[in-house]
Amino acid sequence: MKTTVVLIISAIMSCGLAVLSPKSLAAEPIELEGLIEPYLVVNVGSSVPGILDMVKVDRGDLVKKGQVLARLQDKVERANLALARARARMKSTIAARRARLDYAQRRQQRMESLFKKKAIPFEEMDEFRTNTVLAEMELADAVENIGLAELEYKRSVEVVKRMTIYSPITGVVMERFLTAGEYVEDQPVLKLAQIDPLNVEVYAPVEIFGSIKTGMQASVIPEAPIGGSYPAKVVIVDQVVDAASGTFGVRLEIPNPEYQLPAGLKCVVVFAQPR
């Protein structure tokens, strides 16, 4: 038995083969297959139910964050807004109540001097004092009503704003679900994708767990006919291994400011290992 083992070792050495150490294996580049995906996919709908008045974009259109995408019919809401604005600007009631209070205060002062001289009875003096108090309360009520009208105006402004659908991201329209004239409530109107940067999702075998770390640089080679090589950085390394497949997830980011790369491509990711 010992003779057989010696003969096998001699045969391996005579063929010029050598056993690779773990360090030499770690120095080899790691190549894995991956999939290029959008950085973010968003279903955009309305926060309030209503009938779509217009949808200003369609599939394939580029959109910017804050851009108007669609608008619901809002004639009633705008009429309520105009009414609330008019009420909030009505200052005549306050002016009238303030003038009445000034008059009541002046009259009370005159009557106070007469009351001190006992020229008028207490009942009459009490009436003037009560009229002044009532005038003060009426003025306070008018001021409060204007405050409520201003709050109602602000609420109406927000209601009208909610009738307009804005883009939450800068990206591209993936799909349009509804068009003008259709009722929207709980369903999305559009699906948007942010494609700068792009994500690359890779599933690596558990044997190389620990070799790939966040912050590592890699090269992404998309499938034909796109081709080329694009720099990417590891941003996520899953710390939980999938027992069924014996793999763990890795996510990389690729800058894509000019939208040169489309999402949905298969690719090969090459991780350059430090030697």
Rosetta silent file (secondary structure, phi, psi, omega in degrees, C-alpha in Angstrom):
SEQUENCE: MKTTVVLIISAIMSCGLAVLSPKSLAAEPIELEGLIEPYLVVNVGSSVPGILDMVKVDRGDLVKKGQVLARLQDKVERANLALARARARMKSTIAARRARLDYAQRRQQRMESLFKKKAIPFEEMDEFRTNTVLAEMELADAVENIGLAELEYKRSVEVVKRMTIYSPITGVVMERFLTAGEYVEDQPVLKLAQIDPLNVEVYAPVEIFGSIKTGMQASVIPEAPIGGSYPAKVVIVDQVVDAASGTFGVRLEIPNPEYQLPAGLKCVVVFAQPR
SCORE:     score description
SCORE:     0.000 S_00000001
   1 L     0.000  -45.300  178.410    0.000    0.000    0.000 S_00000001
   2 H   -61.881  -38.650  179.303    2.809    2.421    0.903 S_00000001
   3 H   -61.194  -39.611 -179.531    4.561    1.544   -2.360 S_00000001
   4 H   -63.788  -44.383 -179.785    1.390    2.496   -4.312 S_00000001
   5 H   -62.223  -43.120  179.622    1.127    5.918   -2.608 S_00000001
   6 H   -62.616  -41.281  179.874    4.789    6.658   -3.320 S_00000001
   7 H   -63.973  -38.707  179.563    4.330    5.721   -6.970 S_00000001
   8 H   -65.173  -45.584  179.621    1.254    8.063   -7.293 S_00000001
   9 H   -62.459  -41.660  179.061    3.134   11.008   -5.767 S_00000001
  10 H   -63.186  -39.142  179.958    6.112   10.341   -8.013 S_00000001
  11 H   -64.717  -41.685  179.340    3.836   10.245  -11.053 S_00000001
  12 H   -62.681  -44.302 -178.313    2.251   13.619  -10.123 S_00000001
  13 H   -67.735  -35.307  179.806    5.643   15.250   -9.625 S_00000001
  14 H   -68.624  -25.413  178.504    6.978   13.787  -12.868 S_00000001
  15 L   -85.100   -1.610  177.241    4.029   15.397  -14.762 S_00000001
  16 L    77.703   18.068 -179.706    4.932   18.810  -13.373 S_00000001
  17 L   -88.004  149.235  177.877    1.664   19.200  -11.441 S_00000001
  18 L  -136.886  147.478  178.044    1.496   21.100   -8.176 S_00000001
  19 L   -82.262  126.716 -178.483   -1.203   21.445   -5.568 S_00000001
  20 L   -77.691  136.876  176.747   -2.504   25.058   -5.381 S_00000001
  21 L   -81.055  160.734  176.850   -2.553   26.658   -1.984 S_00000001
  22 H   -57.026  -34.855  179.724   -5.637   28.572   -0.760 S_00000001
  23 H   -65.194  -41.166 -179.410   -3.712   31.834   -1.170 S_00000001
  24 H   -68.973  -34.262  177.518   -2.963   31.146   -4.846 S_00000001
  25 H   -67.286  -39.863 -178.938   -6.602   30.257   -5.441 S_00000001
  26 H   -65.159  -24.923 -178.158   -7.747   33.446   -3.767 S_00000001
  27 H   -77.882  -16.059 -179.305   -5.521   35.476   -6.077 S_00000001
  28 L   -73.142  141.242  176.009   -7.342   34.231   -9.168 S_00000001
  29 L   -60.565  146.301  178.123  -10.077   36.537  -10.570 S_00000001
  30 E  -102.913  123.837  178.192  -13.606   35.429   -9.758 S_00000001
  31 E  -113.923  125.954 -179.541  -16.028   35.318  -12.676 S_00000001
  32 E  -135.003  149.650  175.870  -19.758   35.026  -12.016 S_00000001
  33 E   -83.667  145.468 -178.792  -22.871   35.396  -14.107 S_00000001
  34 E  -146.456 -177.041 -179.757  -25.277   38.192  -13.182 S_00000001
  35 E  -135.526  128.826  178.211  -28.252   40.233  -14.277 S_00000001
  36 E   -84.647  124.598 -176.609  -28.359   44.005  -14.804 S_00000001
  37 E  -129.252  160.867  174.889  -31.482   45.496  -13.232 S_00000001
  38 E   -61.137  151.063  177.067  -32.914   48.976  -12.598 S_00000001
  39 E   -66.166  -34.817 -177.847  -31.766   50.646   -9.418 S_00000001
  40 E  -154.380  137.435  175.085  -35.379   51.241   -8.456 S_00000001
  41 E  -120.769  127.246 -174.053  -38.796   50.332   -9.885 S_00000001
  42 E  -127.488  129.669  169.125  -41.775   52.425   -8.753 S_00000001
  43 E   -90.754  120.236 -175.286  -45.496   52.035   -9.383 S_00000001
  44 E  -105.426  125.602  177.627  -46.931   55.560   -9.461 S_00000001
  45 L  -132.779 -163.189 -179.981  -50.577   56.186   -8.667 S_00000001
  46 L  -107.583  141.807  178.179  -52.850   58.825   -7.201 S_00000001
  47 L   -78.913  -11.306  177.649  -53.260   59.532   -3.496 S_00000001
  48 L  -131.454  147.260  177.114  -56.925   60.401   -4.122 S_00000001
  49 L   -74.325  153.315  178.400  -59.525   58.658   -6.293 S_00000001
  50 E   169.427 -176.242  179.904  -60.789   60.397   -9.401 S_00000001
  51 E  -101.465  130.026 -179.784  -60.999   60.490  -13.192 S_00000001
  52 E   -66.401  128.344  176.128  -57.789   61.052  -15.137 S_00000001
  53 E   -89.300  -36.679  178.381  -57.857   64.302  -17.087 S_00000001
  54 E  -159.867  150.001  169.613  -54.513   63.679  -18.816 S_00000001
  55 E  -124.551  116.299 -167.126  -51.476   61.409  -18.805 S_00000001
  56 L   -91.150   -3.911 -178.519  -48.515   63.325  -20.203 S_00000001
  57 L  -131.625  163.974  179.122  -46.007   60.484  -20.681 S_00000001
  58 L  -139.991  176.063 -176.999  -45.925   57.057  -22.284 S_00000001
  59 L   -55.936  133.120  178.649  -43.758   53.939  -22.276 S_00000001
  60 L    92.788  -12.011 -179.913  -40.116   54.683  -23.038 S_00000001
  61 L   -73.569  142.363  173.777  -40.274   58.380  -22.123 S_00000001
  62 E   -85.552  138.369 -179.367  -37.532   59.800  -19.915 S_00000001
  63 E  -130.263  155.522  177.187  -38.784   61.656  -16.852 S_00000001
  64 L  -113.343  154.099  179.390  -37.189   63.826  -14.201 S_00000001
  65 L   -59.837  130.263 -179.346  -37.912   63.904  -10.488 S_00000001
  66 L    90.184   -5.751  179.897  -40.782   66.313   -9.785 S_00000001
  67 L   -71.233  144.147  176.987  -42.055   66.288  -13.380 S_00000001
  68 E   -73.125  123.580  179.764  -45.829   66.280  -13.888 S_00000001
  69 E  -100.427  -39.788 -176.888  -46.858   62.831  -15.135 S_00000001
  70 E  -157.877  164.356  178.981  -50.647   62.989  -14.991 S_00000001
  71 E  -143.649  138.657  176.351  -53.514   65.061  -13.645 S_00000001
  72 E   -88.070  158.852  175.217  -56.987   64.198  -12.373 S_00000001
  73 L   -62.544  127.417 -171.285  -60.078   66.232  -13.189 S_00000001
  74 L  -137.722   27.762 -178.826  -60.062   69.023  -10.610 S_00000001
  75 H   -63.403  -42.889  179.626  -62.646   71.678  -11.591 S_00000001
  76 H   -64.688  -43.789 -179.305  -64.623   71.231   -8.367 S_00000001
  77 H   -64.604  -37.563  178.890  -61.479   71.326   -6.233 S_00000001
  78 H   -71.051  -34.038  175.522  -60.244   74.481   -7.974 S_00000001
  79 H   -65.274  -42.094  176.278  -63.634   76.157   -7.458 S_00000001
  80 H   -63.590  -35.727  177.866  -63.421   75.319   -3.749 S_00000001
  81 H   -64.378  -44.041  178.976  -59.899   76.716   -3.719 S_00000001
  82 H   -62.997  -40.698  178.292  -61.062   80.019   -5.228 S_00000001
  83 H   -64.266  -44.027  179.545  -63.874   80.250   -2.654 S_00000001
  84 H   -64.708  -37.665  178.192  -61.496   79.511    0.230 S_00000001
  85 H   -63.634  -42.884  179.616  -59.036   82.114   -1.087 S_00000001
  86 H   -63.784  -42.260  179.610  -61.766   84.757   -1.212 S_00000001
  87 H   -64.870  -38.280 -179.017  -62.900   83.984    2.325 S_00000001
  88 H   -67.713  -22.956 -178.245  -59.338   84.112    3.638 S_00000001
  89 L   -95.313   -1.838 -178.872  -58.908   87.586    2.124 S_00000001
  90 L   -78.148  106.325 -178.979  -62.131   89.047    3.541 S_00000001
  91 L  -107.983   -1.839 -175.356  -60.973   91.577    6.140 S_00000001
  92 H   -64.863  -36.543 -179.240  -64.081   93.783    6.184 S_00000001
  93 H   -63.353  -42.065  178.628  -65.703   91.865    9.060 S_00000001
  94 H   -63.869  -43.171 -179.993  -62.647   92.382   11.253 S_00000001
  95 H   -62.127  -41.998 -179.866  -62.544   96.090   10.388 S_00000001
  96 H   -65.449  -43.718  179.441  -66.239   96.500   11.223 S_00000001
  97 H   -66.610  -34.801  178.784  -65.909   94.652   14.542 S_00000001
  98 H   -69.126  -39.455  177.844  -62.814   96.664   15.464 S_00000001
  99 H   -64.629  -39.776  178.503  -64.625   99.931   14.712 S_00000001
 100 H   -65.056  -38.687  178.003  -67.569   98.824   16.851 S_00000001
 101 H   -65.890  -42.740  178.598  -65.226   97.965   19.715 S_00000001
 102 H   -59.513  -42.938  179.302  -63.513  101.359   19.489 S_00000001
 103 H   -64.123  -42.494  180.000  -66.891  103.085   19.613 S_00000001
 104 H   -63.962  -38.752 -179.953  -68.000  100.974   22.591 S_00000001
 105 H   -67.804  -41.669  178.426  -64.791  101.761   24.479 S_00000001
 106 H   -64.335  -42.688 -179.237  -65.104  105.518   23.839 S_00000001
 107 H   -65.613  -38.446  178.994  -68.724  105.512   24.892 S_00000001
 108 H   -64.607  -40.580  179.444  -67.901  103.557   28.045 S_00000001
 109 H   -61.246  -41.486  178.620  -65.200  106.065   28.964 S_00000001
 110 H   -64.314  -41.795 -178.808  -67.678  108.925   28.636 S_00000001
 111 H   -69.649  -29.244  178.800  -70.247  107.074   30.705 S_00000001
 112 H   -62.077  -42.274  179.650  -67.659  106.220   33.387 S_00000001
 113 H   -65.491  -38.817  177.760  -67.090  109.895   34.080 S_00000001
 114 H   -68.643  -35.734  179.501  -70.844  110.470   34.282 S_00000001
 115 H   -67.517  -37.358  177.655  -71.255  107.439   36.537 S_00000001
 116 H   -63.717  -30.563  178.145  -68.593  108.746   38.913 S_00000001
 117 L   -86.750    3.083  179.655  -70.604  111.977   39.129 S_00000001
 118 L    60.566   35.950  178.964  -73.697  109.843   39.750 S_00000001
 119 L   -87.752  -18.695  178.129  -75.324  111.277   36.667 S_00000001
 120 L  -131.787  151.744 -179.568  -76.437  107.854   35.431 S_00000001
 121 L   -74.647  165.540 -179.311  -77.642  104.785   37.335 S_00000001
 122 H   -62.951  -38.217 -178.709  -75.582  101.615   37.780 S_00000001
 123 H   -58.734  -40.745  179.837  -77.860   99.582   35.494 S_00000001
 124 H   -69.671  -40.470  177.792  -77.122  101.926   32.592 S_00000001
 125 H   -63.248  -40.754  179.050  -73.392  101.884   33.321 S_00000001
 126 H   -62.010  -35.697  178.587  -73.447   98.096   33.471 S_00000001
 127 H   -64.467  -42.758  178.834  -75.072   98.002   30.049 S_00000001
 128 H   -64.669  -41.369  178.485  -72.257  100.092   28.506 S_00000001
 129 H   -63.211  -41.898  179.243  -69.616   97.900   30.113 S_00000001
 130 H   -64.572  -39.376  178.146  -71.347   94.760   28.815 S_00000001
 131 H   -61.864  -36.376  177.792  -71.556   96.221   25.311 S_00000001
 132 H   -66.407  -43.679  178.922  -67.773   96.775   25.363 S_00000001
 133 H   -62.160  -44.124  179.238  -67.134   93.185   26.441 S_00000001
 134 H   -62.954  -37.844  178.572  -69.469   91.884   23.725 S_00000001
 135 H   -65.338  -38.695  177.133  -67.683   94.020   21.129 S_00000001
 136 H   -63.741  -41.102 -179.194  -64.331   92.554   22.209 S_00000001
 137 H   -68.919  -36.837  178.540  -65.695   89.021   21.881 S_00000001
 138 H   -66.387  -38.524  176.978  -67.165   89.746   18.454 S_00000001
 139 H   -65.307  -43.450  178.444  -63.795   91.058   17.249 S_00000001
 140 H   -61.525  -38.993  179.025  -62.021   87.959   18.596 S_00000001
 141 H   -64.686  -39.685  178.720  -64.610   85.779   16.847 S_00000001
 142 H   -65.239  -40.019  178.290  -64.001   87.569   13.547 S_00000001
 143 H   -64.669  -42.257  178.333  -60.228   87.096   13.886 S_00000001
 144 H   -63.782  -39.411  179.214  -60.703   83.392   14.620 S_00000001
 145 H   -63.698  -38.399  176.429  -62.972   83.005   11.597 S_00000001
 146 H   -65.834  -39.397  177.153  -60.330   84.546    9.358 S_00000001
 147 H   -61.518  -42.301  177.186  -57.762   82.160   10.820 S_00000001
 148 H   -64.675  -38.979  178.786  -60.037   79.217   10.055 S_00000001
 149 H   -64.083  -37.842  177.814  -60.600   80.557    6.531 S_00000001
 150 H   -66.944  -39.119  176.410  -56.840   80.744    5.983 S_00000001
 151 H   -65.418  -39.826  177.960  -56.446   77.150    7.172 S_00000001
 152 H   -63.914  -36.779  176.940  -59.262   76.080    4.853 S_00000001
 153 H   -64.241  -44.489  178.402  -57.473   77.855    1.997 S_00000001
 154 H   -62.527  -40.328  178.033  -54.245   75.997    2.753 S_00000001
 155 H   -63.241  -40.391  179.293  -56.167   72.705    2.865 S_00000001
 156 H   -65.483  -36.221  176.654  -57.769   73.481   -0.501 S_00000001
 157 H   -61.655  -44.245 -179.795  -54.334   74.196   -1.978 S_00000001
 158 H   -67.476  -35.483  177.410  -53.107   70.793   -0.835 S_00000001
 159 H   -62.219  -43.905  178.828  -56.242   69.089   -2.198 S_00000001
 160 H   -65.081  -39.243  178.440  -55.607   70.621   -5.625 S_00000001
 161 H   -61.191  -36.893 -177.468  -51.940   69.595   -5.468 S_00000001
 162 H   -71.313  -12.311  176.901  -52.957   66.001   -4.798 S_00000001
 163 L   -80.058   -7.565  178.561  -54.909   65.969   -8.046 S_00000001
 164 E  -109.102  134.712 -178.953  -51.578   66.162   -9.896 S_00000001
 165 E  -102.329  123.100 -178.128  -49.261   63.138  -10.082 S_00000001
 166 E  -109.689  155.748  177.967  -45.531   63.917  -10.005 S_00000001
 167 L   -78.478  127.583  178.853  -42.565   61.693  -10.754 S_00000001
 168 L   -82.717  -10.333 -176.026  -40.764   60.575   -7.564 S_00000001
 169 L  -139.964  167.140  168.145  -37.582   59.643   -9.456 S_00000001
 170 L   -98.547  123.289 -176.411  -35.485   60.479  -12.500 S_00000001
 171 E  -179.021 -140.702 -175.438  -35.691   57.597  -14.926 S_00000001
 172 E  -134.656  149.281  177.515  -37.768   56.034  -17.682 S_00000001
 173 E   -80.835  119.250  178.402  -41.404   54.988  -18.053 S_00000001
 174 E   -84.873  -38.280 -175.183  -41.591   51.182  -18.156 S_00000001
 175 E  -157.173  145.508  175.393  -45.342   50.822  -18.552 S_00000001
 176 E  -115.974  121.765 -174.423  -48.522   52.884  -18.765 S_00000001
 177 L   -95.251  -33.970 -174.340  -51.591   51.250  -17.224 S_00000001
 178 L  -129.159  162.358  178.993  -54.314   53.918  -17.570 S_00000001
 179 L  -133.273  176.160 -177.401  -55.214   56.752  -19.915 S_00000001
 180 L   -58.246  138.597  179.966  -57.320   59.934  -19.821 S_00000001
 181 L    96.106  -14.262 -179.545  -60.955   59.366  -18.913 S_00000001
 182 L   -89.091  150.894 -179.315  -60.331   56.261  -16.804 S_00000001
 183 E   -85.708  132.998  179.101  -61.112   56.088  -13.106 S_00000001
 184 E  -120.533  136.254  176.846  -58.158   55.672  -10.771 S_00000001
 185 L  -140.842  -74.963 -176.534  -58.347   54.659   -7.137 S_00000001
 186 L  -106.749   -6.118 -175.540  -56.077   51.893   -5.829 S_00000001
 187 L   -96.698  154.808  177.695  -54.266   50.883   -9.025 S_00000001
 188 L   -73.459  153.752  175.620  -51.052   52.400  -10.445 S_00000001
 189 L   -95.182  -39.503 -176.375  -51.130   54.713  -13.443 S_00000001
 190 E  -140.041  155.699  169.864  -47.492   54.269  -14.499 S_00000001
 191 E  -116.690  125.481 -178.228  -44.476   52.102  -13.732 S_00000001
 192 E  -115.320  152.764  177.012  -41.146   53.947  -13.611 S_00000001
 193 E  -131.615  132.225  172.298  -37.568   52.680  -13.421 S_00000001
 194 E   -91.226  118.629 -174.837  -34.481   54.502  -12.205 S_00000001
 195 E  -115.749   17.220  170.010  -31.593   53.355  -14.405 S_00000001
 196 E  -139.475  107.437    0.478  -28.805   55.579  -13.106 S_00000001
 197 E   -79.196  178.770  173.903  -27.150   53.874  -11.375 S_00000001
 198 E  -106.157  151.540  173.219  -27.940   50.288  -12.341 S_00000001
 199 E   -98.404  145.716  171.029  -27.901   47.296  -10.042 S_00000001
 200 E  -120.886  117.944 -178.988  -26.167   44.031  -10.905 S_00000001
 201 E   -99.767  126.302 -177.565  -27.515   41.030   -9.027 S_00000001
 202 E  -128.959  141.942  172.996  -25.159   38.068   -8.670 S_00000001
 203 E  -115.225  114.035 -173.624  -25.551   34.749   -6.856 S_00000001
 204 E  -102.568  146.846  177.954  -22.180   33.405   -5.763 S_00000001
 205 E   -67.345  147.614 -175.750  -21.374   29.869   -4.556 S_00000001
 206 H   -62.935  -20.825 -179.750  -20.896   29.494   -0.848 S_00000001
 207 H   -60.732  -26.015 -178.724  -17.339   28.215   -1.448 S_00000001
 208 H  -105.337   15.587  177.841  -16.154   31.786   -2.079 S_00000001
 209 L   -59.693  131.067 -176.770  -18.061   33.338    0.821 S_00000001
 210 L    99.189  -18.666  178.342  -15.759   35.904    2.420 S_00000001
 211 L   -81.300  -25.813  179.759  -13.814   36.533   -0.789 S_00000001
 212 L  -106.787  126.728 -176.408  -16.247   39.217   -1.964 S_00000001
 213 L  -129.078  155.267  177.318  -16.635   42.247    0.278 S_00000001
 214 L   -62.227  141.673 -177.865  -18.542   45.514    0.086 S_00000001
 215 L    94.441  -14.672  179.606  -16.526   48.265   -1.580 S_00000001
 216 L   -65.101  147.562  175.445  -14.695   45.855   -3.917 S_00000001
 217 E   -93.304  149.757  179.271  -14.300   46.919   -7.527 S_00000001
 218 E  -150.056  165.995  175.859  -15.364   44.683  -10.378 S_00000001
 219 E  -113.186  133.277  179.691  -15.814   44.725  -14.137 S_00000001
 220 E  -110.080  124.739 -178.693  -19.225   44.036  -15.671 S_00000001
 221 E  -114.130  102.344 -179.674  -19.310   42.617  -19.201 S_00000001
 222 E   -68.092  157.952  178.436  -22.851   42.727  -20.669 S_00000001
 223 L   -67.814  161.202  176.556  -23.997   40.075  -23.126 S_00000001
 224 L   -64.847  149.089    7.634  -23.852   40.667  -26.877 S_00000001
 225 L   -91.535    4.823 -177.350  -24.568   42.794  -28.759 S_00000001
 226 L   -68.452  -57.460  177.058  -23.936   45.431  -26.054 S_00000001
 227 L    60.937 -160.384 -178.035  -20.571   44.076  -24.880 S_00000001
 228 L    81.479  179.747  179.571  -17.836   46.265  -23.454 S_00000001
 229 L  -134.626  131.585 -174.708  -16.607   46.432  -19.885 S_00000001
 230 E  -127.507  132.868  179.729  -18.049   48.703  -17.223 S_00000001
 231 E   -71.499  143.672  179.738  -16.676   49.434  -13.746 S_00000001
 232 E  -143.899  163.176  179.888  -18.878   48.542  -10.797 S_00000001
 233 E  -130.495  139.014  177.934  -18.673   48.501   -7.025 S_00000001
 234 E   -73.803  126.307 -179.875  -20.004   45.939   -4.559 S_00000001
 235 E  -115.012  -24.149  179.898  -22.620   47.555   -2.311 S_00000001
 236 E  -139.929  132.438  169.726  -24.336   44.558   -0.697 S_00000001
 237 E  -126.269  115.037 -178.463  -23.118   41.101    0.279 S_00000001
 238 L   -62.440  139.095  178.663  -25.816   38.939    1.835 S_00000001
 239 L   -99.628    7.177  176.864  -24.911   37.450    5.187 S_00000001
 240 L  -122.016  124.214 -178.717  -27.469   34.654    4.863 S_00000001
 241 L   -89.371  139.172  174.596  -26.749   31.745    2.526 S_00000001
 242 E   -78.396  113.118 -174.332  -29.566   30.045    0.620 S_00000001
 243 L   -66.232  -34.315 -176.483  -29.350   26.443    1.797 S_00000001
 244 L   -66.274  -42.295 -177.304  -31.233   24.995   -1.184 S_00000001
 245 L   -99.827  -14.566 -178.080  -28.922   26.411   -3.841 S_00000001
 246 L    69.112   34.058 -178.958  -25.776   26.858   -1.747 S_00000001
 247 E  -129.826  165.273  173.524  -25.416   30.468   -2.889 S_00000001
 248 E  -134.070  152.445 -174.818  -25.451   33.965   -1.423 S_00000001
 249 E   -86.924  145.181  175.551  -26.493   37.221   -3.039 S_00000001
 250 E  -134.440  134.630  176.847  -24.189   40.055   -4.111 S_00000001
 251 E  -120.039  134.618  176.144  -25.292   43.426   -5.456 S_00000001
 252 E  -120.026  160.270  175.538  -23.122   45.836   -7.408 S_00000001
 253 E  -119.114  136.696  175.713  -23.785   49.341   -8.721 S_00000001
 254 E  -117.246  122.387  172.234  -22.846   50.647  -12.166 S_00000001
 255 L   -61.767  137.804 -177.500  -22.916   54.407  -12.861 S_00000001
 256 L  -143.388   54.985 -172.416  -25.090   55.003  -15.927 S_00000001
 257 L   -65.092  -31.064 -178.744  -25.388   58.794  -16.344 S_00000001
 258 L   -97.095    7.162 -179.313  -25.807   58.723  -20.122 S_00000001
 259 L    56.477   38.624  179.336  -28.138   55.708  -20.067 S_00000001
 260 L   -69.441  -35.048 -177.225  -25.681   53.763  -22.215 S_00000001
 261 L  -100.275  129.541  171.063  -26.671   50.464  -20.619 S_00000001
 262 L   -84.231  153.858  175.178  -30.241   49.167  -20.681 S_00000001
 263 L   -81.453  159.256  178.347  -31.551   47.158  -17.758 S_00000001
 264 L    98.175    1.445 -178.564  -32.507   43.506  -18.155 S_00000001
 265 L   -86.809  145.976  166.670  -29.235   42.273  -19.678 S_00000001
 266 E   -78.422  155.934 -178.063  -27.335   39.171  -18.625 S_00000001
 267 E  -156.351  169.798  171.937  -23.702   39.791  -17.870 S_00000001
 268 E  -115.281  131.114  179.861  -20.452   38.380  -16.534 S_00000001
 269 E  -109.724  125.761 -179.778  -18.948   40.002  -13.460 S_00000001
 270 E  -110.234  116.038  177.171  -15.192   39.755  -12.925 S_00000001
 271 E   -96.680  118.495  177.846  -13.954   40.401   -9.396 S_00000001
 272 L   -82.579  114.594 -178.120  -10.231   41.198   -9.318 S_00000001
 273 L   -83.815  137.618  175.404   -8.812   39.562   -6.205 S_00000001
 274 L   -67.136  139.755 -179.288   -5.923   41.236   -4.357 S_00000001
 275 L   -93.576    0.000    0.000   -2.708   39.227   -4.534 S_00000001
